């Protein structure tokens, strides 16, 4: 796949998507759609998202008693930056259910056969880089207030953060910096991944379309960001146990928000499916290792 295809998609479908004005009522519609999809496909959602809280717990456990303890919260909070990419399989299930296609859990892997796979991976790497930059910024903010000395214990770290002027400064500045990173991630990925699943437009066009949606609906999209953040916080308490419910609902809802914010493709592509390789037999070995044109 060429770099130009990853950036701008196929030449025949590179037309700029048409965006819509949306209102808070559209957000409620998207959330209802997300809940409906989750109700219809709960096993799929848990299958996809149960790893999310486990990874969070593992990373926090790794930081306890180590110099990276101040990064425990930024690591957990920073998952929201890569959440749009992590939910790519949920968008695919919602897409299939909307189209009346089979939405069995195995179809999450149909994303691997998408014509936009290269662009999806590229944009996912961009969000991962943003996540790493957020961790670096969080570490810099901590050092600015507390220096390079690591806390001796969890108790001392909690006292330093909540009972000192430096700690409250860390909370205020860290929250402000985190807000900037969250705003950038939301602007880049509000509808970009669902758009890439729906059309072969390339990563650059998908991000630009997402920016246009946010620019055309700043108040509504800000409210959407607040809803996402609030639900993620609720799902994280206690110990991330609510995330296997919150994450899939938000993932499915994002697909429905995309449908509200972007006009449908006038020339939708055929549904992508894995290529039928036919039945293989033991007698075919080793010739089966070398595909031939039929």
C-alpha positions as CSV (number, residue, x, y, z in Angstrom):
1,X,0.0,0.0,0.0
2,X,1.4,3.4,-1.0
3,X,1.9,6.3,1.3
4,X,-0.4,8.4,-0.7
5,X,-3.1,5.8,-0.3
6,X,-2.6,5.8,3.5
7,X,-2.9,9.6,3.6
8,X,-5.6,10.4,1.1
9,X,-7.2,7.1,0.2
10,X,-8.2,5.8,-3.2
11,X,-8.2,8.3,-6.0
12,X,-11.8,7.5,-6.9
13,X,-13.2,8.2,-3.4
14,X,-11.1,11.1,-2.2
15,X,-14.0,13.6,-2.3
16,X,-14.3,15.6,0.9
17,X,-17.1,14.2,3.1
18,X,-20.0,16.6,3.8
19,X,-20.5,17.4,7.5
20,X,-23.6,18.3,9.3
21,X,-24.5,20.6,12.2
22,X,-25.4,18.6,15.3
23,X,-27.1,19.4,18.6
24,X,-27.1,17.9,22.1
25,X,-30.2,15.9,21.0
26,X,-27.9,14.1,18.5
27,X,-25.6,13.2,21.3
28,X,-28.5,11.6,23.2
29,X,-29.4,9.8,20.0
30,X,-25.9,8.5,19.7
31,X,-25.8,7.3,23.3
32,X,-29.1,5.6,22.9
33,X,-27.8,3.9,19.8
34,X,-24.7,2.8,21.7
35,X,-26.7,1.4,24.6
36,X,-28.9,-0.4,22.1
37,X,-25.9,-2.0,20.3
38,X,-24.4,-3.0,23.6
39,X,-27.6,-4.6,24.7
40,X,-27.8,-6.5,21.4
41,X,-24.1,-7.5,21.5
42,X,-23.0,-7.6,25.1
43,X,-20.7,-10.6,24.8
44,X,-18.9,-8.9,21.9
45,X,-18.4,-5.8,24.0
46,X,-17.0,-7.6,27.0
47,X,-14.8,-9.7,24.8
48,X,-13.3,-6.6,23.3
49,X,-13.0,-4.4,26.4
50,X,-12.2,-6.7,29.3
51,X,-8.5,-6.4,28.6
52,X,-8.7,-2.6,29.0
53,X,-9.2,-2.5,32.8
54,X,-6.8,-5.4,33.3
55,X,-4.0,-3.5,31.4
56,X,-4.8,-0.5,33.6
57,X,-4.5,-2.5,36.8
58,X,-1.3,-4.1,35.6
59,X,0.4,-0.8,34.7
60,X,-0.6,0.8,38.0
61,X,0.6,-2.3,39.9
62,X,3.9,-2.0,38.1
63,X,4.3,1.6,39.3
64,X,3.5,1.0,43.0
65,X,6.7,1.3,45.1
66,X,8.7,2.5,42.1
67,X,9.9,5.9,40.8
68,X,7.0,5.9,38.3
69,X,4.3,6.1,40.9
70,X,3.5,9.7,40.0
71,X,2.6,8.4,36.5
72,X,0.0,5.9,37.7
73,X,-2.9,8.4,37.3
74,X,-1.6,9.8,34.0
75,X,-1.3,6.3,32.6
76,X,-4.8,5.4,33.5
77,X,-6.2,8.8,32.4
78,X,-4.2,8.7,29.2
79,X,-6.0,5.6,28.0
80,X,-8.8,7.9,26.9
81,X,-6.4,9.3,24.2
82,X,-6.0,5.9,22.5
83,X,-9.6,4.8,23.3
84,X,-10.9,5.7,19.8
85,X,-8.4,3.4,18.2
86,X,-9.0,0.6,20.8
87,X,-12.7,0.7,20.0
88,X,-12.2,0.1,16.2
89,X,-13.8,-3.4,16.5
90,X,-16.9,-1.9,18.2
91,X,-17.4,0.5,15.3
92,X,-17.2,-2.4,12.9
93,X,-19.9,-4.3,14.8
94,X,-22.2,-1.3,14.8
95,X,-21.5,-0.8,11.1
96,X,-22.5,-4.3,10.4
97,X,-25.6,-4.3,12.6
98,X,-26.8,-1.0,11.0
99,X,-26.4,-2.6,7.5
100,X,-28.3,-5.7,8.6
101,X,-25.3,-7.9,8.3
102,X,-24.2,-10.7,10.6
103,X,-22.7,-9.1,13.7
104,X,-21.1,-12.2,15.3
105,X,-18.1,-11.4,17.5
106,X,-15.7,-12.9,15.0
107,X,-16.5,-10.0,12.6
108,X,-14.4,-7.6,14.7
109,X,-11.5,-9.1,12.7
110,X,-13.0,-8.0,9.4
111,X,-11.3,-4.7,10.1
112,X,-8.1,-6.4,9.0
113,X,-9.6,-6.7,5.5
114,X,-10.7,-3.0,5.3
115,X,-9.3,-1.0,2.4
116,X,-8.4,1.7,4.9
117,X,-6.3,-0.6,7.2
118,X,-3.1,1.2,6.5
119,X,-4.7,4.6,7.3
120,X,-6.3,3.1,10.5
121,X,-2.9,1.8,11.7
122,X,-1.2,5.0,10.9
123,X,-3.7,7.1,12.8
124,X,-3.6,4.7,15.7
125,X,0.2,5.2,15.8
126,X,-0.3,8.9,15.9
127,X,-2.6,8.6,18.9
128,X,-0.1,6.3,20.6
129,X,2.6,9.0,20.1
130,X,0.2,11.5,21.6
131,X,-0.2,9.2,24.6
132,X,3.5,9.0,25.1
133,X,3.9,12.7,24.8
134,X,1.2,13.1,27.5
135,X,3.2,10.8,29.8
136,X,6.3,12.9,29.2
137,X,4.4,16.1,29.9
138,X,2.9,14.7,33.1
139,X,6.4,13.6,34.3
140,X,7.7,17.1,33.5
141,X,4.9,18.7,35.5
142,X,5.6,16.5,38.5
143,X,9.3,17.3,38.4
144,X,8.5,21.0,38.2
145,X,6.7,20.8,41.5
146,X,8.5,18.1,43.4
147,X,11.8,17.7,41.7
148,X,13.5,14.4,40.8
149,X,12.9,12.7,44.1
150,X,10.5,9.8,43.9
151,X,7.9,9.4,46.7
152,X,8.9,6.9,49.4
153,X,5.4,5.4,49.6
154,X,1.9,5.6,48.3
155,X,0.8,7.3,51.6
156,X,3.5,10.0,51.3
157,X,2.6,10.6,47.7
158,X,-1.1,11.1,48.6
159,X,-0.2,13.5,51.4
160,X,2.2,15.4,49.1
161,X,-0.5,15.8,46.5
162,X,-3.5,16.6,48.6
163,X,-2.1,18.5,51.6
164,X,0.6,20.8,50.1
165,X,0.7,23.8,47.9
166,X,2.9,22.0,45.5
167,X,0.4,19.2,45.3
168,X,-2.5,21.4,44.5
169,X,-0.4,23.2,41.9
170,X,0.4,19.8,40.4
171,X,-3.3,19.0,40.3
172,X,-4.3,22.3,38.6
173,X,-1.4,22.4,36.1
174,X,-1.6,18.7,35.4
175,X,-5.4,18.9,34.7
176,X,-4.9,21.9,32.4
177,X,-2.2,20.1,30.4
178,X,-4.3,16.9,30.3
179,X,-7.2,19.0,29.0
180,X,-5.1,20.2,26.1
181,X,-4.1,16.7,25.2
182,X,-7.7,15.4,25.5
183,X,-8.9,18.3,23.3
184,X,-6.3,17.5,20.6
185,X,-7.2,13.8,20.7
186,X,-11.0,14.5,20.5
187,X,-10.5,16.9,17.6
188,X,-8.4,14.4,15.7
189,X,-10.4,11.3,16.3
190,X,-14.0,12.3,17.0
191,X,-15.2,10.7,13.7
192,X,-12.0,9.8,11.9
193,X,-11.9,6.0,12.7
194,X,-15.6,5.4,11.9
195,X,-15.1,7.4,8.7
196,X,-12.1,5.2,7.7
197,X,-14.1,2.1,8.3
198,X,-16.9,3.5,6.1
199,X,-14.9,5.0,3.3
200,X,-11.4,4.7,1.8
201,X,-10.5,8.4,2.3
202,X,-7.1,8.1,4.0
203,X,-5.8,9.3,7.4
204,X,-5.3,12.9,6.4
205,X,-8.8,13.3,5.0
206,X,-10.3,11.5,8.0
207,X,-8.5,13.7,10.5
208,X,-9.4,16.9,8.5
209,X,-13.0,15.8,8.5
210,X,-13.0,15.2,12.2
211,X,-11.5,18.7,12.7
212,X,-14.2,20.2,10.5
213,X,-16.9,18.4,12.6
214,X,-15.5,19.9,15.8
215,X,-15.1,23.3,14.3
216,X,-18.6,23.4,12.9
217,X,-20.1,22.2,16.3
218,X,-17.7,23.4,19.0
219,X,-20.3,23.6,21.8
220,X,-21.9,20.2,21.0
221,X,-18.5,18.4,20.6
222,X,-17.2,20.0,23.8
223,X,-20.3,18.6,25.6
224,X,-19.5,15.2,24.0
225,X,-16.0,15.4,25.3
226,X,-17.4,16.1,28.8
227,X,-19.8,13.2,28.6
228,X,-17.0,10.9,27.5
229,X,-14.7,12.0,30.3
230,X,-17.5,11.8,32.9
231,X,-18.5,8.3,31.9
232,X,-14.8,7.1,31.8
233,X,-14.3,8.5,35.4
234,X,-17.5,6.7,36.6
235,X,-16.4,3.5,34.8
236,X,-13.0,3.7,36.5
237,X,-14.4,3.7,40.0
238,X,-13.6,1.5,41.7
239,X,-10.6,-0.2,40.1
240,X,-11.8,0.2,36.5
241,X,-14.6,-2.3,37.0
242,X,-17.2,-0.3,35.1
243,X,-15.1,0.1,32.0
244,X,-16.2,-3.1,30.3
245,X,-19.7,-1.5,30.2
246,X,-18.8,2.1,29.7
247,X,-16.2,1.6,26.9
248,X,-18.4,-0.5,24.6
249,X,-21.3,1.9,25.0
250,X,-19.1,4.8,24.1
251,X,-17.5,2.9,21.2
252,X,-20.9,2.0,19.7
253,X,-22.2,5.5,20.4
254,X,-19.2,7.0,18.5
255,X,-20.3,5.2,15.4
256,X,-23.8,6.6,15.7
257,X,-22.4,10.1,16.4
258,X,-20.4,9.7,13.1
259,X,-23.6,8.9,11.3
260,X,-25.2,12.1,12.7
261,X,-22.2,14.3,12.0
262,X,-21.3,13.2,8.5
263,X,-23.5,12.8,5.4
264,X,-23.7,9.2,4.1
265,X,-21.4,8.2,1.3
266,X,-23.4,8.5,-2.0
267,X,-21.3,5.6,-3.4
268,X,-20.7,3.2,-0.5
269,X,-18.2,0.5,-1.0
270,X,-19.1,-3.2,-1.0
271,X,-18.8,-4.9,2.3
272,X,-15.3,-6.2,2.8
273,X,-14.9,-9.9,3.6
274,X,-11.9,-12.2,4.0
275,X,-10.9,-13.9,0.7
276,X,-12.2,-17.4,0.4
277,X,-9.1,-19.6,0.2
278,X,-11.0,-22.8,-0.2
279,X,-10.5,-26.1,1.6
280,X,-6.9,-27.3,2.0
281,X,-5.9,-30.9,2.3
282,X,-2.8,-32.5,3.7
283,X,-1.9,-33.8,0.3
284,X,-1.5,-30.2,-0.9
285,X,1.6,-29.7,1.3
286,X,4.0,-28.2,0.5
287,X,2.4,-26.8,-2.7
288,X,-0.2,-25.0,-0.6
289,X,2.5,-22.7,0.8
290,X,2.9,-21.1,-2.6
291,X,-0.3,-19.4,-3.8
292,X,-1.1,-19.6,-7.5
293,X,-3.4,-17.7,-9.7
294,X,-6.6,-19.5,-10.5
